[in-house]
Amino acid sequence: MLTEAAVALNLDLQCSLLIGDRLSDLQAGAAASVACLFHVLSGHGQSARESVLHWQHQASRPLPELHLLDNLDSFPLKLLNQSERTER
């Protein structure tokens, strides 16, 4: 689904980020070669955090950069500014 959306919207997933509250969200992002993943504790995040950490430490291949957020208010906005600079 992510790769289909990327084609339809002309997105470069290798320069994109994905925010999710479930392990399956992050796994989909990793499978689609999304550059940076964020797991947030809101929604299903509390119950999924342990499985996310297990997946991160037990991965058989290198994973995209993974950040753990308590909430979206703690999102590092500087990452958005960095991507804007690299596109210019």
N, CA and C atoms as an extended XYZ file, in Angstrom:
264
Properties=species:S:1:pos:R:3:atomname:S:1:resname:S:1:resid:I:1 pbc="F F F"
N         0.811       -1.179        0.000 N   MET     1
C         0.000        0.000        0.000 CA  MET     1
C         0.869        1.263        0.000 C   MET     1
N         1.959        1.254        0.759 N   LEU     2
C         2.828        2.433        0.802 CA  LEU     2
C         3.502        2.690       -0.546 C   LEU     2
N         3.948        1.629       -1.187 N   THR     3
C         4.613        1.824       -2.476 CA  THR     3
C         3.622        2.288       -3.538 C   THR     3
N         2.382        1.803       -3.475 N   GLU     4
C         1.356        2.264       -4.417 CA  GLU     4
C         1.056        3.747       -4.201 C   GLU     4
N         0.965        4.160       -2.947 N   ALA     5
C         0.719        5.574       -2.638 CA  ALA     5
C         1.900        6.426       -3.087 C   ALA     5
N         3.106        5.913       -2.903 N   ALA     6
C         4.293        6.667       -3.311 CA  ALA     6
C         4.312        6.894       -4.821 C   ALA     6
N         3.924        5.888       -5.572 N   VAL     7
C         3.866        6.032       -7.030 CA  VAL     7
C         2.783        7.037       -7.410 C   VAL     7
N         1.608        6.882       -6.822 N   ALA     8
C         0.481        7.755       -7.162 CA  ALA     8
C         0.750        9.212       -6.794 C   ALA     8
N         1.484        9.423       -5.711 N   LEU     9
C         1.733       10.786       -5.225 CA  LEU     9
C         3.132       11.304       -5.560 C   LEU     9
N         3.893       10.488       -6.298 N   ASN    10
C         5.250       10.861       -6.688 CA  ASN    10
C         6.113       11.178       -5.468 C   ASN    10
N         6.138       10.252       -4.506 N   LEU    11
C         6.917       10.408       -3.286 CA  LEU    11
C         8.165        9.550       -3.332 C   LEU    11
N         9.230       10.023       -2.742 N   ASP    12
C        10.453        9.241       -2.595 CA  ASP    12
C        10.465        8.685       -1.183 C   ASP    12
N        10.146        7.424       -1.024 N   LEU    13
C        10.056        6.822        0.300 CA  LEU    13
C        11.397        6.790        1.011 C   LEU    13
N        12.472        6.776        0.262 N   GLN    14
C        13.798        6.772        0.881 CA  GLN    14
C        14.151        8.128        1.494 C   GLN    14
N        13.323        9.123        1.244 N   CYS    15
C        13.480       10.449        1.852 CA  CYS    15
C        12.272       10.785        2.716 C   CYS    15
N        11.496        9.786        3.070 N   SER    16
C        10.251       10.002        3.796 CA  SER    16
C        10.353        9.487        5.216 C   SER    16
N         9.353        9.826        6.016 N   LEU    17
C         9.247        9.301        7.366 CA  LEU    17
C         7.848        8.755        7.579 C   LEU    17
N         7.745        7.843        8.530 N   LEU    18
C         6.469        7.218        8.847 CA  LEU    18
C         6.287        7.247       10.355 C   LEU    18
N         5.119        7.656       10.798 N   ILE    19
C         4.776        7.655       12.217 CA  ILE    19
C         3.672        6.630       12.407 C   ILE    19
N         3.878        5.712       13.344 N   GLY    20
C         2.877        4.694       13.590 CA  GLY    20
C         2.781        4.327       15.054 C   GLY    20
N         1.666        3.720       15.434 N   ASP    21
C         1.479        3.287       16.816 CA  ASP    21
C         1.441        1.770       16.944 C   ASP    21
N         1.617        1.061       15.841 N   ARG    22
C         1.630       -0.403       15.849 CA  ARG    22
C         2.920       -0.911       15.202 C   ARG    22
N         3.331       -2.081       15.608 N   LEU    23
C         4.501       -2.708       15.009 CA  LEU    23
C         4.284       -2.900       13.515 C   LEU    23
N         3.088       -3.280       13.122 N   SER    24
C         2.812       -3.519       11.698 CA  SER    24
C         3.004       -2.240       10.863 C   SER    24
N         2.735       -1.074       11.439 N   ASP    25
C         2.978        0.192       10.736 CA  ASP    25
C         4.468        0.322       10.415 C   ASP    25
N         5.299        0.066       11.425 N   LEU    26
C         6.748        0.218       11.258 CA  LEU    26
C         7.312       -0.845       10.322 C   LEU    26
N         6.794       -2.041       10.416 N   GLN    27
C         7.242       -3.109        9.520 CA  GLN    27
C         6.894       -2.783        8.071 C   GLN    27
N         5.725       -2.214        7.847 N   ALA    28
C         5.345       -1.804        6.490 CA  ALA    28
C         6.267       -0.716        5.986 C   ALA    28
N         6.585        0.245        6.835 N   GLY    29
C         7.512        1.304        6.450 CA  GLY    29
C         8.885        0.761        6.117 C   GLY    29
N         9.386       -0.155        6.930 N   ALA    30
C        10.695       -0.754        6.675 CA  ALA    30
C        10.686       -1.542        5.361 C   ALA    30
N         9.621       -2.289        5.114 N   ALA    31
C         9.518       -3.070        3.879 CA  ALA    31
C         9.456       -2.181        2.644 C   ALA    31
N         8.911       -0.970        2.813 N   ALA    32
C         8.799       -0.033        1.692 CA  ALA    32
C        10.012        0.882        1.586 C   ALA    32
N        11.032        0.632        2.398 N   SER    33
C        12.275        1.424        2.398 CA  SER    33
C        12.073        2.871        2.815 C   SER    33
N        11.126        3.107        3.728 N   VAL    34
C        10.973        4.440        4.305 CA  VAL    34
C        12.227        4.721        5.118 C   VAL    34
N        12.766        5.922        5.000 N   ALA    35
C        14.052        6.257        5.596 CA  ALA    35
C        14.033        6.328        7.116 C   ALA    35
N        12.953        6.802        7.691 N   CYS    36
C        12.930        7.091        9.119 CA  CYS    36
C        11.568        6.714        9.701 C   CYS    36
N        11.591        5.940       10.771 N   LEU    37
C        10.370        5.458       11.402 CA  LEU    37
C        10.232        6.044       12.806 C   LEU    37
N         8.982        6.317       13.198 N   PHE    38
C         8.684        6.837       14.527 CA  PHE    38
C         7.586        5.990       15.139 C   PHE    38
N         7.822        5.491       16.335 N   HIS    39
C         6.772        4.798       17.072 CA  HIS    39
C         6.288        5.739       18.164 C   HIS    39
N         4.993        5.966       18.195 N   VAL    40
C         4.388        6.883       19.155 CA  VAL    40
C         3.511        6.091       20.127 C   VAL    40
N         3.508        6.507       21.391 N   LEU    41
C         2.771        5.773       22.425 CA  LEU    41
C         1.268        6.004       22.407 C   LEU    41
N         0.789        6.973       21.658 N   SER    42
C        -0.660        7.209       21.607 CA  SER    42
C        -1.339        6.063       20.856 C   SER    42
N        -2.647        6.009       20.955 N   GLY    43
C        -3.396        4.944       20.280 CA  GLY    43
C        -2.999        3.574       20.814 C   GLY    43
N        -2.526        2.708       19.937 N   HIS    44
C        -2.113        1.357       20.306 CA  HIS    44
C        -0.662        1.304       20.767 C   HIS    44
N        -0.003        2.430       20.792 N   GLY    45
C         1.425        2.477       21.072 CA  GLY    45
C         1.850        1.895       22.400 C   GLY    45
N         1.080        2.130       23.453 N   GLN    46
C         1.445        1.597       24.772 CA  GLN    46
C         1.558        0.075       24.729 C   GLN    46
N         0.584       -0.570       24.141 N   SER    47
C         0.595       -2.035       24.115 CA  SER    47
C         1.579       -2.589       23.076 C   SER    47
N         1.998       -1.769       22.131 N   ALA    48
C         2.891       -2.246       21.068 CA  ALA    48
C         4.364       -1.950       21.330 C   ALA    48
N         4.680       -1.061       22.268 N   ARG    49
C         6.075       -0.624       22.441 CA  ARG    49
C         7.028       -1.790       22.691 C   ARG    49
N         6.645       -2.737       23.527 N   GLU    50
C         7.524       -3.871       23.818 CA  GLU    50
C         7.830       -4.673       22.553 C   GLU    50
N         6.832       -4.911       21.727 N   SER    51
C         7.071       -5.661       20.485 CA  SER    51
C         7.909       -4.851       19.503 C   SER    51
N         7.770       -3.539       19.509 N   VAL    52
C         8.599       -2.680       18.651 CA  VAL    52
C        10.066       -2.782       19.075 C   VAL    52
N        10.315       -2.704       20.369 N   LEU    53
C        11.685       -2.811       20.870 CA  LEU    53
C        12.276       -4.182       20.567 C   LEU    53
N        11.472       -5.230       20.720 N   HIS    54
C        11.944       -6.579       20.402 CA  HIS    54
C        12.297       -6.677       18.916 C   HIS    54
N        11.444       -6.161       18.068 N   TRP    55
C        11.682       -6.173       16.616 CA  TRP    55
C        12.964       -5.411       16.288 C   TRP    55
N        13.156       -4.270       16.922 N   GLN    56
C        14.340       -3.453       16.668 CA  GLN    56
C        15.619       -4.217       17.024 C   GLN    56
N        15.611       -4.913       18.141 N   HIS    57
C        16.820       -5.585       18.610 CA  HIS    57
C        17.039       -6.952       17.982 C   HIS    57
N        15.996       -7.546       17.449 N   GLN    58
C        16.110       -8.890       16.881 CA  GLN    58
C        16.077       -8.914       15.356 C   GLN    58
N        16.078       -7.758       14.725 N   ALA    59
C        15.968       -7.700       13.260 CA  ALA    59
C        17.142       -8.421       12.606 C   ALA    59
N        16.834       -9.182       11.583 N   SER    60
C        17.872       -9.933       10.877 CA  SER    60
C        18.565       -9.098        9.797 C   SER    60
N        17.997       -7.952        9.496 N   ARG    61
C        18.618       -7.040        8.531 CA  ARG    61
C        18.570       -5.633        9.111 C   ARG    61
N        19.411       -4.755        8.613 N   PRO    62
C        19.397       -3.379        9.144 CA  PRO    62
C        18.035       -2.719        8.930 C   PRO    62
N        17.561       -2.051        9.960 N   LEU    63
C        16.287       -1.355        9.893 CA  LEU    63
C        16.511        0.126        9.599 C   LEU    63
N        15.488        0.800        9.109 N   PRO    64
C        15.584        2.253        8.975 CA  PRO    64
C        15.792        2.874       10.355 C   PRO    64
N        16.184        4.118       10.364 N   GLU    65
C        16.328        4.845       11.620 CA  GLU    65
C        14.995        4.800       12.370 C   GLU    65
N        15.030        4.444       13.648 N   LEU    66
C        13.812        4.303       14.442 CA  LEU    66
C        13.882        5.212       15.656 C   LEU    66
N        12.837        6.027       15.827 N   HIS    67
C        12.729        6.931       16.969 CA  HIS    67
C        11.511        6.525       17.782 C   HIS    67
N        11.640        6.621       19.089 N   LEU    68
C        10.541        6.303       19.999 CA  LEU    68
C        10.030        7.600       20.602 C   LEU    68
N         8.756        7.884       20.389 N   LEU    69
C         8.149        9.113       20.883 CA  LEU    69
C         7.093        8.801       21.928 C   LEU    69
N         7.017        9.643       22.952 N   ASP    70
C         5.923        9.510       23.913 CA  ASP    70
C         4.629       10.030       23.307 C   ASP    70
N         4.733       11.119       22.540 N   ASN    71
C         3.577       11.723       21.885 CA  ASN    71
C         4.067       12.552       20.704 C   ASN    71
N         3.162       13.016       19.886 N   LEU    72
C         3.571       13.780       18.704 CA  LEU    72
C         4.117       15.157       19.049 C   LEU    72
N         3.815       15.645       20.246 N   ASP    73
C         4.394       16.923       20.673 CA  ASP    73
C         5.911       16.837       20.794 C   ASP    73
N         6.435       15.631       20.981 N   SER    74
C         7.881       15.461       21.108 CA  SER    74
C         8.555       15.142       19.765 C   SER    74
N         7.813       15.269       18.672 N   PHE    75
C         8.384       15.025       17.344 CA  PHE    75
C         9.522       16.018       17.088 C   PHE    75
N        10.683       15.538       16.651 N   PRO    76
C        11.821       16.435       16.399 CA  PRO    76
C        11.637       17.209       15.080 C   PRO    76
N        11.058       18.389       15.165 N   LEU    77
C        10.767       19.186       13.977 CA  LEU    77
C        12.009       19.515       13.168 C   LEU    77
N        13.178       19.490       13.791 N   LYS    78
C        14.410       19.780       13.063 CA  LYS    78
C        14.625       18.786       11.914 C   LYS    78
N        14.073       17.586       12.026 N   LEU    79
C        14.193       16.618       10.931 CA  LEU    79
C        13.478       17.113        9.678 C   LEU    79
N        12.362       17.781        9.843 N   LEU    80
C        11.648       18.328        8.692 CA  LEU    80
C        12.463       19.440        8.046 C   LEU    80
N        13.070       20.272        8.841 N   ASN    81
C        13.898       21.354        8.305 CA  ASN    81
C        15.107       20.804        7.570 C   ASN    81
N        15.701       19.722        8.061 N   GLN    82
C        16.838       19.117        7.382 CA  GLN    82
C        16.441       18.583        6.016 C   GLN    82
N        15.273       17.960        5.917 N   SER    83
C        14.839       17.432        4.632 CA  SER    83
C        14.551       18.553        3.648 C   SER    83
N        14.012       19.664        4.139 N   GLU    84
C        13.761       20.803        3.247 CA  GLU    84
C        15.065       21.347        2.690 C   GLU    84
N        16.097       21.386        3.515 N   ARG    85
C        17.389       21.898        3.053 CA  ARG    85
C        18.005       20.988        2.000 C   ARG    85
N        17.855       19.665        2.145 N   THR    86
C        18.480       18.753        1.189 CA  THR    86
C        17.744       18.749       -0.151 C   THR    86
N        16.483       19.164       -0.171 N   GLU    87
C        15.727       19.175       -1.410 CA  GLU    87
C        16.063       20.405       -2.274 C   GLU    87
N        16.566       21.440       -1.667 N   ARG    88
C        16.848       22.677       -2.412 CA  ARG    88
C        18.118       22.613       -3.180 C   ARG    88
